[in-house]
Amino acid sequence: MAHPDALSEWTRWVSNNGTQLPKPQATLLAWWRVGSALTRSCGRLTVATLLARLLQRTVATIEQRRAEWCLEAP
């Protein structure tokens, strides 16, 4: 697909400049922002479906990562 470069660039930007988040959280945030921009939607399933196709993962995997990201740390 044509957009993995954009995904990598956003991930780098968020990790280095955008937040104080740990790398896994910054990565997911970057993925979600790119997915929202590309789909022009903030719909959870719409963005997860696009990301699954871009990242060659299942929608369930993307949804699980997003759900874990939202969990409160112990």
Predicted model as a PDB file, atoms N, CA, C, CB and O in Angstrom, pLDDT in the B-factor column:
MODEL        1                                                                  
ATOM      1  N   MET A   1       0.832  -1.187   0.000  1.00 44.00           N  
ATOM      2  CA  MET A   1       0.000   0.000   0.000  1.00 44.00           C  
ATOM      3  C   MET A   1       0.877   1.250   0.000  1.00 44.00           C  
ATOM      4  CB  MET A   1      -0.947  -0.002   1.213  1.00 44.00           C  
ATOM      5  O   MET A   1       2.066   1.180   0.310  1.00 44.00           O  
ATOM      6  N   ALA A   2       0.303   2.360  -0.338  1.00 47.00           N  
ATOM      7  CA  ALA A   2       1.080   3.578  -0.537  1.00 47.00           C  
ATOM      8  C   ALA A   2       1.320   4.376   0.732  1.00 47.00           C  
ATOM      9  CB  ALA A   2       0.398   4.440  -1.526  1.00 47.00           C  
ATOM     10  O   ALA A   2       2.144   5.290   0.714  1.00 47.00           O  
ATOM     11  N   HIS A   3       0.644   4.078   1.829  1.00 57.00           N  
ATOM     12  CA  HIS A   3       0.696   4.965   2.987  1.00 57.00           C  
ATOM     13  C   HIS A   3       1.591   4.543   4.158  1.00 57.00           C  
ATOM     14  CB  HIS A   3      -0.648   5.129   3.486  1.00 57.00           C  
ATOM     15  O   HIS A   3       1.656   5.289   5.135  1.00 57.00           O  
ATOM     16  N   PRO A   4       2.278   3.409   4.127  1.00 63.00           N  
ATOM     17  CA  PRO A   4       3.137   3.077   5.272  1.00 63.00           C  
ATOM     18  C   PRO A   4       4.199   4.120   5.579  1.00 63.00           C  
ATOM     19  CB  PRO A   4       3.806   1.770   5.029  1.00 63.00           C  
ATOM     20  O   PRO A   4       4.586   4.275   6.737  1.00 63.00           O  
ATOM     21  N   ASP A   5       4.687   4.850   4.556  1.00 71.00           N  
ATOM     22  CA  ASP A   5       5.670   5.906   4.816  1.00 71.00           C  
ATOM     23  C   ASP A   5       5.067   7.010   5.669  1.00 71.00           C  
ATOM     24  CB  ASP A   5       6.198   6.488   3.498  1.00 71.00           C  
ATOM     25  O   ASP A   5       5.716   7.517   6.584  1.00 71.00           O  
ATOM     26  N   ALA A   6       3.836   7.384   5.376  1.00 68.00           N  
ATOM     27  CA  ALA A   6       3.157   8.407   6.178  1.00 68.00           C  
ATOM     28  C   ALA A   6       2.979   7.917   7.603  1.00 68.00           C  
ATOM     29  CB  ALA A   6       1.788   8.772   5.564  1.00 68.00           C  
ATOM     30  O   ALA A   6       3.116   8.686   8.555  1.00 68.00           O  
ATOM     31  N   LEU A   7       2.676   6.649   7.746  1.00 69.00           N  
ATOM     32  CA  LEU A   7       2.500   6.060   9.071  1.00 69.00           C  
ATOM     33  C   LEU A   7       3.809   6.113   9.858  1.00 69.00           C  
ATOM     34  CB  LEU A   7       2.003   4.605   8.956  1.00 69.00           C  
ATOM     35  O   LEU A   7       3.810   6.470  11.036  1.00 69.00           O  
ATOM     36  N   SER A   8       4.899   5.766   9.225  1.00 75.00           N  
ATOM     37  CA  SER A   8       6.208   5.805   9.882  1.00 75.00           C  
ATOM     38  C   SER A   8       6.598   7.232  10.260  1.00 75.00           C  
ATOM     39  CB  SER A   8       7.278   5.194   8.972  1.00 75.00           C  
ATOM     40  O   SER A   8       7.142   7.474  11.337  1.00 75.00           O  
ATOM     41  N   GLU A   9       6.313   8.167   9.364  1.00 76.00           N  
ATOM     42  CA  GLU A   9       6.662   9.563   9.630  1.00 76.00           C  
ATOM     43  C   GLU A   9       5.864  10.116  10.817  1.00 76.00           C  
ATOM     44  CB  GLU A   9       6.411  10.421   8.377  1.00 76.00           C  
ATOM     45  O   GLU A   9       6.429  10.779  11.687  1.00 76.00           O  
ATOM     46  N   TRP A  10       4.565   9.848  10.854  1.00 72.00           N  
ATOM     47  CA  TRP A  10       3.737  10.306  11.972  1.00 72.00           C  
ATOM     48  C   TRP A  10       4.191   9.661  13.273  1.00 72.00           C  
ATOM     49  CB  TRP A  10       2.255   9.991  11.713  1.00 72.00           C  
ATOM     50  O   TRP A  10       4.245  10.321  14.311  1.00 72.00           O  
ATOM     51  N   THR A  11       4.517   8.371  13.219  1.00 74.00           N  
ATOM     52  CA  THR A  11       4.971   7.665  14.425  1.00 74.00           C  
ATOM     53  C   THR A  11       6.226   8.321  14.975  1.00 74.00           C  
ATOM     54  CB  THR A  11       5.238   6.173  14.122  1.00 74.00           C  
ATOM     55  O   THR A  11       6.337   8.536  16.182  1.00 74.00           O  
ATOM     56  N   ARG A  12       7.178   8.643  14.095  1.00 76.00           N  
ATOM     57  CA  ARG A  12       8.402   9.320  14.523  1.00 76.00           C  
ATOM     58  C   ARG A  12       8.088  10.683  15.132  1.00 76.00           C  
ATOM     59  CB  ARG A  12       9.368   9.480  13.342  1.00 76.00           C  
ATOM     60  O   ARG A  12       8.626  11.037  16.181  1.00 76.00           O  
ATOM     61  N   TRP A  13       7.216  11.447  14.471  1.00 77.00           N  
ATOM     62  CA  TRP A  13       6.894  12.780  14.967  1.00 77.00           C  
ATOM     63  C   TRP A  13       6.241  12.725  16.341  1.00 77.00           C  
ATOM     64  CB  TRP A  13       5.980  13.498  13.988  1.00 77.00           C  
ATOM     65  O   TRP A  13       6.634  13.459  17.248  1.00 77.00           O  
ATOM     66  N   VAL A  14       5.255  11.865  16.496  1.00 73.00           N  
ATOM     67  CA  VAL A  14       4.562  11.766  17.781  1.00 73.00           C  
ATOM     68  C   VAL A  14       5.525  11.297  18.866  1.00 73.00           C  
ATOM     69  CB  VAL A  14       3.359  10.804  17.680  1.00 73.00           C  
ATOM     70  O   VAL A  14       5.498  11.812  19.984  1.00 73.00           O  
ATOM     71  N   SER A  15       6.369  10.330  18.546  1.00 72.00           N  
ATOM     72  CA  SER A  15       7.322   9.811  19.525  1.00 72.00           C  
ATOM     73  C   SER A  15       8.337  10.870  19.951  1.00 72.00           C  
ATOM     74  CB  SER A  15       8.049   8.601  18.957  1.00 72.00           C  
ATOM     75  O   SER A  15       8.698  10.949  21.125  1.00 72.00           O  
ATOM     76  N   ASN A  16       8.792  11.676  19.007  1.00 75.00           N  
ATOM     77  CA  ASN A  16       9.859  12.634  19.296  1.00 75.00           C  
ATOM     78  C   ASN A  16       9.371  13.998  19.751  1.00 75.00           C  
ATOM     79  CB  ASN A  16      10.705  12.805  18.093  1.00 75.00           C  
ATOM     80  O   ASN A  16      10.029  14.644  20.566  1.00 75.00           O  
ATOM     81  N   ASN A  17       8.239  14.448  19.245  1.00 70.00           N  
ATOM     82  CA  ASN A  17       7.828  15.829  19.480  1.00 70.00           C  
ATOM     83  C   ASN A  17       6.453  15.988  20.108  1.00 70.00           C  
ATOM     84  CB  ASN A  17       7.855  16.564  18.205  1.00 70.00           C  
ATOM     85  O   ASN A  17       6.198  16.965  20.812  1.00 70.00           O  
ATOM     86  N   GLY A  18       5.592  15.061  19.863  1.00 57.00           N  
ATOM     87  CA  GLY A  18       4.205  15.288  20.179  1.00 57.00           C  
ATOM     88  C   GLY A  18       3.790  15.013  21.607  1.00 57.00           C  
ATOM     89  O   GLY A  18       2.863  15.650  22.105  1.00 57.00           O  
ATOM     90  N   THR A  19       4.443  14.088  22.280  1.00 63.00           N  
ATOM     91  CA  THR A  19       3.949  13.672  23.585  1.00 63.00           C  
ATOM     92  C   THR A  19       5.072  13.169  24.470  1.00 63.00           C  
ATOM     93  CB  THR A  19       2.894  12.599  23.431  1.00 63.00           C  
ATOM     94  O   THR A  19       6.220  13.045  24.044  1.00 63.00           O  
ATOM     95  N   GLN A  20       4.719  12.885  25.692  1.00 75.00           N  
ATOM     96  CA  GLN A  20       5.633  12.219  26.619  1.00 75.00           C  
ATOM     97  C   GLN A  20       5.195  10.763  26.810  1.00 75.00           C  
ATOM     98  CB  GLN A  20       5.676  12.966  27.988  1.00 75.00           C  
ATOM     99  O   GLN A  20       5.523  10.140  27.819  1.00 75.00           O  
ATOM    100  N   LEU A  21       4.469  10.238  25.854  1.00 75.00           N  
ATOM    101  CA  LEU A  21       3.969   8.870  25.947  1.00 75.00           C  
ATOM    102  C   LEU A  21       5.080   7.864  25.703  1.00 75.00           C  
ATOM    103  CB  LEU A  21       2.835   8.649  24.952  1.00 75.00           C  
ATOM    104  O   LEU A  21       6.032   8.147  24.976  1.00 75.00           O  
ATOM    105  N   PRO A  22       4.962   6.678  26.315  1.00 78.00           N  
ATOM    106  CA  PRO A  22       5.886   5.599  25.961  1.00 78.00           C  
ATOM    107  C   PRO A  22       5.730   5.248  24.474  1.00 78.00           C  
ATOM    108  CB  PRO A  22       5.633   4.342  26.852  1.00 78.00           C  
ATOM    109  O   PRO A  22       4.681   5.500  23.881  1.00 78.00           O  
ATOM    110  N   LYS A  23       6.760   4.675  23.888  1.00 77.00           N  
ATOM    111  CA  LYS A  23       6.765   4.400  22.449  1.00 77.00           C  
ATOM    112  C   LYS A  23       5.549   3.598  21.967  1.00 77.00           C  
ATOM    113  CB  LYS A  23       8.021   3.655  22.090  1.00 77.00           C  
ATOM    114  O   LYS A  23       4.974   3.967  20.943  1.00 77.00           O  
ATOM    115  N   PRO A  24       5.121   2.520  22.648  1.00 79.00           N  
ATOM    116  CA  PRO A  24       3.950   1.791  22.141  1.00 79.00           C  
ATOM    117  C   PRO A  24       2.686   2.651  22.093  1.00 79.00           C  
ATOM    118  CB  PRO A  24       3.695   0.572  23.004  1.00 79.00           C  
ATOM    119  O   PRO A  24       1.890   2.542  21.160  1.00 79.00           O  
ATOM    120  N   GLN A  25       2.508   3.496  23.095  1.00 81.00           N  
ATOM    121  CA  GLN A  25       1.329   4.366  23.102  1.00 81.00           C  
ATOM    122  C   GLN A  25       1.442   5.462  22.044  1.00 81.00           C  
ATOM    123  CB  GLN A  25       1.140   4.994  24.488  1.00 81.00           C  
ATOM    124  O   GLN A  25       0.458   5.794  21.384  1.00 81.00           O  
ATOM    125  N   ALA A  26       2.622   6.012  21.886  1.00 79.00           N  
ATOM    126  CA  ALA A  26       2.833   7.039  20.863  1.00 79.00           C  
ATOM    127  C   ALA A  26       2.608   6.450  19.472  1.00 79.00           C  
ATOM    128  CB  ALA A  26       4.258   7.635  20.972  1.00 79.00           C  
ATOM    129  O   ALA A  26       2.051   7.113  18.596  1.00 79.00           O  
ATOM    130  N   THR A  27       3.040   5.210  19.272  1.00 81.00           N  
ATOM    131  CA  THR A  27       2.857   4.550  17.989  1.00 81.00           C  
ATOM    132  C   THR A  27       1.378   4.391  17.671  1.00 81.00           C  
ATOM    133  CB  THR A  27       3.549   3.189  17.983  1.00 81.00           C  
ATOM    134  O   THR A  27       0.939   4.710  16.566  1.00 81.00           O  
ATOM    135  N   LEU A  28       0.613   3.901  18.634  1.00 83.00           N  
ATOM    136  CA  LEU A  28      -0.817   3.712  18.393  1.00 83.00           C  
ATOM    137  C   LEU A  28      -1.514   5.047  18.160  1.00 83.00           C  
ATOM    138  CB  LEU A  28      -1.465   2.979  19.572  1.00 83.00           C  
ATOM    139  O   LEU A  28      -2.397   5.142  17.307  1.00 83.00           O  
ATOM    140  N   LEU A  29      -1.131   6.069  18.901  1.00 83.00           N  
ATOM    141  CA  LEU A  29      -1.712   7.385  18.693  1.00 83.00           C  
ATOM    142  C   LEU A  29      -1.414   7.885  17.285  1.00 83.00           C  
ATOM    143  CB  LEU A  29      -1.185   8.374  19.734  1.00 83.00           C  
ATOM    144  O   LEU A  29      -2.298   8.430  16.624  1.00 83.00           O  
ATOM    145  N   ALA A  30      -0.196   7.710  16.826  1.00 82.00           N  
ATOM    146  CA  ALA A  30       0.166   8.127  15.468  1.00 82.00           C  
ATOM    147  C   ALA A  30      -0.630   7.337  14.437  1.00 82.00           C  
ATOM    148  CB  ALA A  30       1.679   7.944  15.228  1.00 82.00           C  
ATOM    149  O   ALA A  30      -1.153   7.911  13.482  1.00 82.00           O  
ATOM    150  N   TRP A  31      -0.724   6.033  14.622  1.00 84.00           N  
ATOM    151  CA  TRP A  31      -1.501   5.203  13.700  1.00 84.00           C  
ATOM    152  C   TRP A  31      -2.926   5.718  13.616  1.00 84.00           C  
ATOM    153  CB  TRP A  31      -1.489   3.726  14.144  1.00 84.00           C  
ATOM    154  O   TRP A  31      -3.481   5.865  12.527  1.00 84.00           O  
ATOM    155  N   TRP A  32      -3.520   5.994  14.782  1.00 87.00           N  
ATOM    156  CA  TRP A  32      -4.928   6.391  14.814  1.00 87.00           C  
ATOM    157  C   TRP A  32      -5.123   7.744  14.132  1.00 87.00           C  
ATOM    158  CB  TRP A  32      -5.440   6.448  16.267  1.00 87.00           C  
ATOM    159  O   TRP A  32      -6.116   7.949  13.434  1.00 87.00           O  
ATOM    160  N   ARG A  33      -4.191   8.657  14.328  1.00 85.00           N  
ATOM    161  CA  ARG A  33      -4.301   9.971  13.689  1.00 85.00           C  
ATOM    162  C   ARG A  33      -4.199   9.847  12.177  1.00 85.00           C  
ATOM    163  CB  ARG A  33      -3.214  10.918  14.213  1.00 85.00           C  
ATOM    164  O   ARG A  33      -4.966  10.489  11.458  1.00 85.00           O  
ATOM    165  N   VAL A  34      -3.284   9.047  11.683  1.00 85.00           N  
ATOM    166  CA  VAL A  34      -3.155   8.836  10.238  1.00 85.00           C  
ATOM    167  C   VAL A  34      -4.409   8.157   9.705  1.00 85.00           C  
ATOM    168  CB  VAL A  34      -1.897   7.987   9.911  1.00 85.00           C  
ATOM    169  O   VAL A  34      -4.941   8.556   8.669  1.00 85.00           O  
ATOM    170  N   GLY A  35      -4.880   7.137  10.404  1.00 88.00           N  
ATOM    171  CA  GLY A  35      -6.088   6.434   9.968  1.00 88.00           C  
ATOM    172  C   GLY A  35      -7.289   7.354   9.896  1.00 88.00           C  
ATOM    173  O   GLY A  35      -8.080   7.277   8.955  1.00 88.00           O  
ATOM    174  N   SER A  36      -7.429   8.221  10.878  1.00 91.00           N  
ATOM    175  CA  SER A  36      -8.537   9.182  10.880  1.00 91.00           C  
ATOM    176  C   SER A  36      -8.429  10.159   9.710  1.00 91.00           C  
ATOM    177  CB  SER A  36      -8.567   9.956  12.205  1.00 91.00           C  
ATOM    178  O   SER A  36      -9.428  10.496   9.075  1.00 91.00           O  
ATOM    179  N   ALA A  37      -7.212  10.604   9.437  1.00 88.00           N  
ATOM    180  CA  ALA A  37      -7.004  11.541   8.334  1.00 88.00           C  
ATOM    181  C   ALA A  37      -7.281  10.868   6.985  1.00 88.00           C  
ATOM    182  CB  ALA A  37      -5.567  12.095   8.366  1.00 88.00           C  
ATOM    183  O   ALA A  37      -7.930  11.455   6.119  1.00 88.00           O  
ATOM    184  N   LEU A  38      -6.797   9.658   6.813  1.00 88.00           N  
ATOM    185  CA  LEU A  38      -6.967   8.979   5.530  1.00 88.00           C  
ATOM    186  C   LEU A  38      -8.413   8.579   5.266  1.00 88.00           C  
ATOM    187  CB  LEU A  38      -6.086   7.754   5.478  1.00 88.00           C  
ATOM    188  O   LEU A  38      -8.875   8.625   4.125  1.00 88.00           O  
ATOM    189  N   THR A  39      -9.126   8.187   6.314  1.00 92.00           N  
ATOM    190  CA  THR A  39     -10.520   7.781   6.130  1.00 92.00           C  
ATOM    191  C   THR A  39     -11.481   8.951   6.224  1.00 92.00           C  
ATOM    192  CB  THR A  39     -10.896   6.737   7.153  1.00 92.00           C  
ATOM    193  O   THR A  39     -12.651   8.844   5.858  1.00 92.00           O  
ATOM    194  N   ARG A  40     -10.960  10.090   6.729  1.00 93.00           N  
ATOM    195  CA  ARG A  40     -11.797  11.267   6.984  1.00 93.00           C  
ATOM    196  C   ARG A  40     -12.975  10.886   7.888  1.00 93.00           C  
ATOM    197  CB  ARG A  40     -12.313  11.876   5.646  1.00 93.00           C  
ATOM    198  O   ARG A  40     -14.118  11.300   7.696  1.00 93.00           O  
ATOM    199  N   SER A  41     -12.619  10.071   8.885  1.00 92.00           N  
ATOM    200  CA  SER A  41     -13.615   9.559   9.816  1.00 92.00           C  
ATOM    201  C   SER A  41     -12.944   9.333  11.155  1.00 92.00           C  
ATOM    202  CB  SER A  41     -14.266   8.249   9.291  1.00 92.00           C  
ATOM    203  O   SER A  41     -11.741   9.080  11.219  1.00 92.00           O  
ATOM    204  N   CYS A  42     -13.715   9.425  12.217  1.00 87.00           N  
ATOM    205  CA  CYS A  42     -13.188   9.051  13.522  1.00 87.00           C  
ATOM    206  C   CYS A  42     -13.892   7.787  14.008  1.00 87.00           C  
ATOM    207  CB  CYS A  42     -13.362  10.205  14.541  1.00 87.00           C  
ATOM    208  O   CYS A  42     -13.774   7.404  15.172  1.00 87.00           O  
ATOM    209  N   GLY A  43     -14.630   7.143  13.091  1.00 92.00           N  
ATOM    210  CA  GLY A  43     -15.306   5.894  13.433  1.00 92.00           C  
ATOM    211  C   GLY A  43     -14.307   4.808  13.763  1.00 92.00           C  
ATOM    212  O   GLY A  43     -13.391   4.536  12.987  1.00 92.00           O  
ATOM    213  N   ARG A  44     -14.488   4.191  14.912  1.00 92.00           N  
ATOM    214  CA  ARG A  44     -13.550   3.194  15.405  1.00 92.00           C  
ATOM    215  C   ARG A  44     -13.341   2.060  14.402  1.00 92.00           C  
ATOM    216  CB  ARG A  44     -14.039   2.632  16.725  1.00 92.00           C  
ATOM    217  O   ARG A  44     -12.199   1.729  14.084  1.00 92.00           O  
ATOM    218  N   LEU A  45     -14.404   1.470  13.907  1.00 94.00           N  
ATOM    219  CA  LEU A  45     -14.282   0.348  12.989  1.00 94.00           C  
ATOM    220  C   LEU A  45     -13.713   0.775  11.638  1.00 94.00           C  
ATOM    221  CB  LEU A  45     -15.634  -0.312  12.794  1.00 94.00           C  
ATOM    222  O   LEU A  45     -12.940   0.037  11.028  1.00 94.00           O  
ATOM    223  N   THR A  46     -14.085   1.944  11.177  1.00 95.00           N  
ATOM    224  CA  THR A  46     -13.571   2.453   9.903  1.00 95.00           C  
ATOM    225  C   THR A  46     -12.058   2.625   9.971  1.00 95.00           C  
ATOM    226  CB  THR A  46     -14.246   3.793   9.541  1.00 95.00           C  
ATOM    227  O   THR A  46     -11.336   2.169   9.085  1.00 95.00           O  
ATOM    228  N   VAL A  47     -11.585   3.279  11.016  1.00 94.00           N  
ATOM    229  CA  VAL A  47     -10.145   3.512  11.171  1.00 94.00           C  
ATOM    230  C   VAL A  47      -9.420   2.194  11.400  1.00 94.00           C  
ATOM    231  CB  VAL A  47      -9.868   4.483  12.341  1.00 94.00           C  
ATOM    232  O   VAL A  47      -8.358   1.970  10.819  1.00 94.00           O  
ATOM    233  N   ALA A  48      -9.970   1.319  12.231  1.00 95.00           N  
ATOM    234  CA  ALA A  48      -9.337   0.020  12.509  1.00 95.00           C  
ATOM    235  C   ALA A  48      -9.223  -0.817  11.242  1.00 95.00           C  
ATOM    236  CB  ALA A  48     -10.133  -0.751  13.576  1.00 95.00           C  
ATOM    237  O   ALA A  48      -8.221  -1.502  11.038  1.00 95.00           O  
ATOM    238  N   THR A  49     -10.241  -0.767  10.391  1.00 95.00           N  
ATOM    239  CA  THR A  49     -10.209  -1.533   9.142  1.00 95.00           C  
ATOM    240  C   THR A  49      -9.107  -1.027   8.226  1.00 95.00           C  
ATOM    241  CB  THR A  49     -11.564  -1.457   8.427  1.00 95.00           C  
ATOM    242  O   THR A  49      -8.368  -1.822   7.644  1.00 95.00           O  
ATOM    243  N   LEU A  50      -8.992   0.285   8.093  1.00 93.00           N  
ATOM    244  CA  LEU A  50      -7.923   0.839   7.267  1.00 93.00           C  
ATOM    245  C   LEU A  50      -6.557   0.464   7.824  1.00 93.00           C  
ATOM    246  CB  LEU A  50      -8.054   2.362   7.173  1.00 93.00           C  
ATOM    247  O   LEU A  50      -5.684   0.018   7.080  1.00 93.00           O  
ATOM    248  N   LEU A  51      -6.367   0.640   9.125  1.00 91.00           N  
ATOM    249  CA  LEU A  51      -5.075   0.326   9.739  1.00 91.00           C  
ATOM    250  C   LEU A  51      -4.735  -1.151   9.585  1.00 91.00           C  
ATOM    251  CB  LEU A  51      -5.082   0.710  11.221  1.00 91.00           C  
ATOM    252  O   LEU A  51      -3.581  -1.503   9.339  1.00 91.00           O  
ATOM    253  N   ALA A  52      -5.719  -2.002   9.726  1.00 93.00           N  
ATOM    254  CA  ALA A  52      -5.485  -3.437   9.560  1.00 93.00           C  
ATOM    255  C   ALA A  52      -4.971  -3.736   8.149  1.00 93.00           C  
ATOM    256  CB  ALA A  52      -6.781  -4.233   9.838  1.00 93.00           C  
ATOM    257  O   ALA A  52      -4.062  -4.548   7.973  1.00 93.00           O  
ATOM    258  N   ARG A  53      -5.548  -3.087   7.162  1.00 92.00           N  
ATOM    259  CA  ARG A  53      -5.093  -3.295   5.782  1.00 92.00           C  
ATOM    260  C   ARG A  53      -3.699  -2.716   5.570  1.00 92.00           C  
ATOM    261  CB  ARG A  53      -6.079  -2.660   4.790  1.00 92.00           C  
ATOM    262  O   ARG A  53      -2.858  -3.353   4.935  1.00 92.00           O  
ATOM    263  N   LEU A  54      -3.443  -1.522   6.088  1.00 87.00           N  
ATOM    264  CA  LEU A  54      -2.124  -0.898   5.921  1.00 87.00           C  
ATOM    265  C   LEU A  54      -1.027  -1.691   6.615  1.00 87.00           C  
ATOM    266  CB  LEU A  54      -2.144   0.526   6.461  1.00 87.00           C  
ATOM    267  O   LEU A  54       0.070  -1.857   6.081  1.00 87.00           O  
ATOM    268  N   LEU A  55      -1.335  -2.175   7.801  1.00 86.00           N  
ATOM    269  CA  LEU A  55      -0.326  -2.837   8.631  1.00 86.00           C  
ATOM    270  C   LEU A  55      -0.320  -4.355   8.470  1.00 86.00           C  
ATOM    271  CB  LEU A  55      -0.553  -2.491  10.080  1.00 86.00           C  
ATOM    272  O   LEU A  55       0.457  -5.056   9.120  1.00 86.00           O  
ATOM    273  N   GLN A  56      -1.192  -4.852   7.599  1.00 91.00           N  
ATOM    274  CA  GLN A  56      -1.313  -6.285   7.349  1.00 91.00           C  
ATOM    275  C   GLN A  56      -1.549  -7.059   8.639  1.00 91.00           C  
ATOM    276  CB  GLN A  56      -0.064  -6.807   6.651  1.00 91.00           C  
ATOM    277  O   GLN A  56      -0.875  -8.045   8.935  1.00 91.00           O  
ATOM    278  N   ARG A  57      -2.528  -6.576   9.395  1.00 93.00           N  
ATOM    279  CA  ARG A  57      -2.956  -7.213  10.631  1.00 93.00           C  
ATOM    280  C   ARG A  57      -4.457  -7.400  10.552  1.00 93.00           C  
ATOM    281  CB  ARG A  57      -2.552  -6.373  11.886  1.00 93.00           C  
ATOM    282  O   ARG A  57      -5.096  -6.944   9.604  1.00 93.00           O  
ATOM    283  N   THR A  58      -5.018  -8.063  11.538  1.00 96.00           N  
ATOM    284  CA  THR A  58      -6.467  -8.223  11.559  1.00 96.00           C  
ATOM    285  C   THR A  58      -7.106  -7.017  12.236  1.00 96.00           C  
ATOM    286  CB  THR A  58      -6.867  -9.530  12.281  1.00 96.00           C  
ATOM    287  O   THR A  58      -6.474  -6.324  13.034  1.00 96.00           O  
ATOM    288  N   VAL A  59      -8.362  -6.783  11.905  1.00 96.00           N  
ATOM    289  CA  VAL A  59      -9.105  -5.705  12.551  1.00 96.00           C  
ATOM    290  C   VAL A  59      -9.158  -5.968  14.058  1.00 96.00           C  
ATOM    291  CB  VAL A  59     -10.544  -5.584  11.956  1.00 96.00           C  
ATOM    292  O   VAL A  59      -9.044  -5.040  14.858  1.00 96.00           O  
ATOM    293  N   ALA A  60      -9.331  -7.238  14.439  1.00 96.00           N  
ATOM    294  CA  ALA A  60      -9.391  -7.586  15.864  1.00 96.00           C  
ATOM    295  C   ALA A  60      -8.105  -7.206  16.593  1.00 96.00           C  
ATOM    296  CB  ALA A  60      -9.656  -9.082  16.031  1.00 96.00           C  
ATOM    297  O   ALA A  60      -8.155  -6.755  17.737  1.00 96.00           O  
ATOM    298  N   THR A  61      -6.971  -7.381  15.953  1.00 94.00           N  
ATOM    299  CA  THR A  61      -5.694  -7.012  16.562  1.00 94.00           C  
ATOM    300  C   THR A  61      -5.611  -5.511  16.786  1.00 94.00           C  
ATOM    301  CB  THR A  61      -4.528  -7.477  15.688  1.00 94.00           C  
ATOM    302  O   THR A  61      -5.200  -5.060  17.855  1.00 94.00           O  
ATOM    303  N   ILE A  62      -5.996  -4.744  15.788  1.00 92.00           N  
ATOM    304  CA  ILE A  62      -5.969  -3.289  15.914  1.00 92.00           C  
ATOM    305  C   ILE A  62      -6.943  -2.837  16.999  1.00 92.00           C  
ATOM    306  CB  ILE A  62      -6.314  -2.617  14.564  1.00 92.00           C  
ATOM    307  O   ILE A  62      -6.611  -1.976  17.813  1.00 92.00           O  
ATOM    308  N   GLU A  63      -8.127  -3.408  17.012  1.00 93.00           N  
ATOM    309  CA  GLU A  63      -9.124  -3.065  18.025  1.00 93.00           C  
ATOM    310  C   GLU A  63      -8.624  -3.405  19.434  1.00 93.00           C  
ATOM    311  CB  GLU A  63     -10.444  -3.800  17.741  1.00 93.00           C  
ATOM    312  O   GLU A  63      -8.848  -2.644  20.375  1.00 93.00           O  
ATOM    313  N   GLN A  64      -7.952  -4.538  19.575  1.00 93.00           N  
ATOM    314  CA  GLN A  64      -7.419  -4.935  20.880  1.00 93.00           C  
ATOM    315  C   GLN A  64      -6.360  -3.942  21.354  1.00 93.00           C  
ATOM    316  CB  GLN A  64      -6.824  -6.357  20.812  1.00 93.00           C  
ATOM    317  O   GLN A  64      -6.351  -3.552  22.522  1.00 93.00           O  
ATOM    318  N   ARG A  65      -5.479  -3.537  20.464  1.00 88.00           N  
ATOM    319  CA  ARG A  65      -4.444  -2.563  20.843  1.00 88.00           C  
ATOM    320  C   ARG A  65      -5.067  -1.238  21.267  1.00 88.00           C  
ATOM    321  CB  ARG A  65      -3.468  -2.332  19.677  1.00 88.00           C  
ATOM    322  O   ARG A  65      -4.631  -0.612  22.233  1.00 88.00           O  
ATOM    323  N   ARG A  66      -6.098  -0.819  20.528  1.00 89.00           N  
ATOM    324  CA  ARG A  66      -6.775   0.428  20.876  1.00 89.00           C  
ATOM    325  C   ARG A  66      -7.470   0.305  22.238  1.00 89.00           C  
ATOM    326  CB  ARG A  66      -7.798   0.808  19.783  1.00 89.00           C  
ATOM    327  O   ARG A  66      -7.422   1.227  23.052  1.00 89.00           O  
ATOM    328  N   ALA A  67      -8.103  -0.822  22.471  1.00 89.00           N  
ATOM    329  CA  ALA A  67      -8.786  -1.031  23.753  1.00 89.00           C  
ATOM    330  C   ALA A  67      -7.785  -1.036  24.913  1.00 89.00           C  
ATOM    331  CB  ALA A  67      -9.578  -2.357  23.730  1.00 89.00           C  
ATOM    332  O   ALA A  67      -8.048  -0.448  25.963  1.00 89.00           O  
ATOM    333  N   GLU A  68      -6.649  -1.692  24.727  1.00 86.00           N  
ATOM    334  CA  GLU A  68      -5.620  -1.722  25.763  1.00 86.00           C  
ATOM    335  C   GLU A  68      -5.054  -0.328  26.011  1.00 86.00           C  
ATOM    336  CB  GLU A  68      -4.495  -2.686  25.372  1.00 86.00           C  
ATOM    337  O   GLU A  68      -4.719   0.017  27.144  1.00 86.00           O  
ATOM    338  N   TRP A  69      -4.947   0.469  24.956  1.00 81.00           N  
ATOM    339  CA  TRP A  69      -4.421   1.833  25.073  1.00 81.00           C  
ATOM    340  C   TRP A  69      -5.312   2.662  25.979  1.00 81.00           C  
ATOM    341  CB  TRP A  69      -4.304   2.499  23.687  1.00 81.00           C  
ATOM    342  O   TRP A  69      -4.842   3.547  26.693  1.00 81.00           O  
ATOM    343  N   CYS A  70      -6.603   2.367  25.942  1.00 81.00           N  
ATOM    344  CA  CYS A  70      -7.566   3.147  26.733  1.00 81.00           C  
ATOM    345  C   CYS A  70      -7.663   2.695  28.179  1.00 81.00           C  
ATOM    346  CB  CYS A  70      -8.927   3.067  26.103  1.00 81.00           C  
ATOM    347  O   CYS A  70      -8.253   3.399  28.999  1.00 81.00           O  
ATOM    348  N   LEU A  71      -7.104   1.545  28.516  1.00 78.00           N  
ATOM    349  CA  LEU A  71      -7.170   1.039  29.885  1.00 78.00           C  
ATOM    350  C   LEU A  71      -6.310   1.886  30.822  1.00 78.00           C  
ATOM    351  CB  LEU A  71      -6.720  -0.427  29.934  1.00 78.00           C  
ATOM    352  O   LEU A  71      -5.254   2.386  30.433  1.00 78.00           O  
ATOM    353  N   GLU A  72      -6.765   2.035  32.032  1.00 71.00           N  
ATOM    354  CA  GLU A  72      -6.007   2.764  33.025  1.00 71.00           C  
ATOM    355  C   GLU A  72      -4.859   1.882  33.529  1.00 71.00           C  
ATOM    356  CB  GLU A  72      -6.922   3.213  34.193  1.00 71.00           C  
ATOM    357  O   GLU A  72      -5.041   0.686  33.757  1.00 71.00           O  
ATOM    358  N   ALA A  73      -3.704   2.468  33.696  1.00 65.00           N  
ATOM    359  CA  ALA A  73      -2.546   1.728  34.198  1.00 65.00           C  
ATOM    360  C   ALA A  73      -2.768   1.359  35.663  1.00 65.00           C  
ATOM    361  CB  ALA A  73      -1.244   2.561  34.036  1.00 65.00           C  
ATOM    362  O   ALA A  73      -3.427   2.094  36.399  1.00 65.00           O  
ATOM    363  N   PRO A  74      -2.213   0.211  36.087  1.00 65.00           N  
ATOM    364  CA  PRO A  74      -2.377  -0.191  37.486  1.00 65.00           C  
ATOM    365  C   PRO A  74      -1.649   0.747  38.453  1.00 65.00           C  
ATOM    366  CB  PRO A  74      -1.874  -1.612  37.677  1.00 65.00           C  
ATOM    367  O   PRO A  74      -1.694   0.539  39.666  1.00 65.00           O  
TER     368      PRO A  74                                                      
ENDMDL                                                                          
END                                                                             
